[in-house]
């Protein structure tokens, strides 16, 4: 998997380069969680969204990558939206438990002004815990 960095100021993702100037590869837990949460999952027909978005690599995939967090970041900012963001995040990370990379995953979603914070906690198979808080700008403010 390509190692990426996220710029909170511009809300953009850039691939990182190694010391030789090549795209750096990374299979770290942070990268796996990042890609799972912040790759756009395709909107369903009943979401009422014209632009379905979604990652092109999911077209014929048996297992899709990404989440539908982007839908609720744009549409609303209430408690219901925060619950849907959590549900989408949990669904996007479920593959880690299914594949044995984690005993469990949990996401706590809170609103902080014009931001939503996603506290992600992954319990590894050996019982150690990894966590990170991701900040996302709310577009539906």
N, C-alpha and C positions, 0 to 999 in steps of 0.2 A: 504494500500500500504506500502511496506517496505521503511523505511527511508534509504537513501544512502548518501554516501559522495564521492566526486570526487577528486582525487589526480591529479592536473595539471602536476606535475613533471613526473609521470609514466603513465598518461593518463588512469588510472584505476578507477573502481568503486568498492566500498566495502559496504556491508550492515552495518549499525550502530547497536550497541547493547545498550539495556537499562541498568539501574542500576542493574538489576538482571541477566544480561548476556544473555538475550533473544533478538532475533531480534526485533528492535524497529519499530513500525508502525507510519506512518505519512501521513496525507492527505493534507499537506500544498501545497500552490500554487507552491512553488519552486520545490517540489518533483514531482508534476504533470507535470510541464513544462519540467523538466529534463528528466523524463521517456518518455514523448512524443517526445522530440527532439532527444534523444541519444540512444533510443532502435532502433536497425537496422530494418528498413522496408525492405521488400523483393524487390529485383531488378526485374524489368519487363523484358520480353523477348527482347524487343527492346533496352534495355540498353547496350546490347553487352557485358555483364559480365558473365563469366562462373560460378563463385561462387555467387549464388543468396542471400545467407545469410538470414537475417530475423529472427524474434523472433518465436520460435516454438509455442507459444500460439496463434499465428494468423492463424494457419492452418485451422480451421473451424469456426473462429470467424465472426460474422456479421459485427463487427466494428474492424478494425485492429489498433494496437498500433505501434507507431514508425515512423521514417522518413527515407528518402533515402539520407540524408546529406552525409553519409559515401561514397556514390558513387562518388560524385564530390570532396570530400576531397582527394580521391586517384587518380582521373584521371587527373585533371587539376587545374590551379590556376588563370585563366584569369577572365575577367569581366563576361563572359557567365557562367562560373562555379559559381561565386558568386550569379548571378541571380537565377540559378537553386537551389542553397543552400537555398536562401530566399524562393523560391516557395515551396520547400520541407518542410521547417520549418513552413511556414504559413499553409500548408495543414495538417501537423502533429498536429497543435494547434487548428485547426478549430472546433474540437469537443467541446472545452471549450465554444465557443459561442453557438453552437447548443444545448448544455446541460444547458445553462443559467448560467454557472460559470463565464462568462465574457461578457461584452458588446462588447468588441473588443480585438483583439490581433494584434500586429505588430512586425515585426522583421527587423532590419537593419543589413546588413552583410558587414563587411569591412575586408580587408586584412591588416595584420600587420606583415611584415616579413614572417616567416614560420608559422604564426598563422592566423586563421580566427576568427574574433570576431563576435558573434551574440548577438546584443542588443535586448532583448526581453522585450516588454512592454505589459502588460495586464491591461486593464481597467475593474475593477470589476463592477458588476451590480449596486452598490451604487455610482459609479463614482470615487472611489479611484483608484489610479494607483500603480501598482507593476512593478518594472523593475529589470533586472539583465543582466550583460554582461557575456557571456560564451565564453571561449577561447578554440579553438580546433586546434590541430596540423595538418598542411597540409602534407599529405604523398606524394603528387604529385609534390613537389617543384622541 
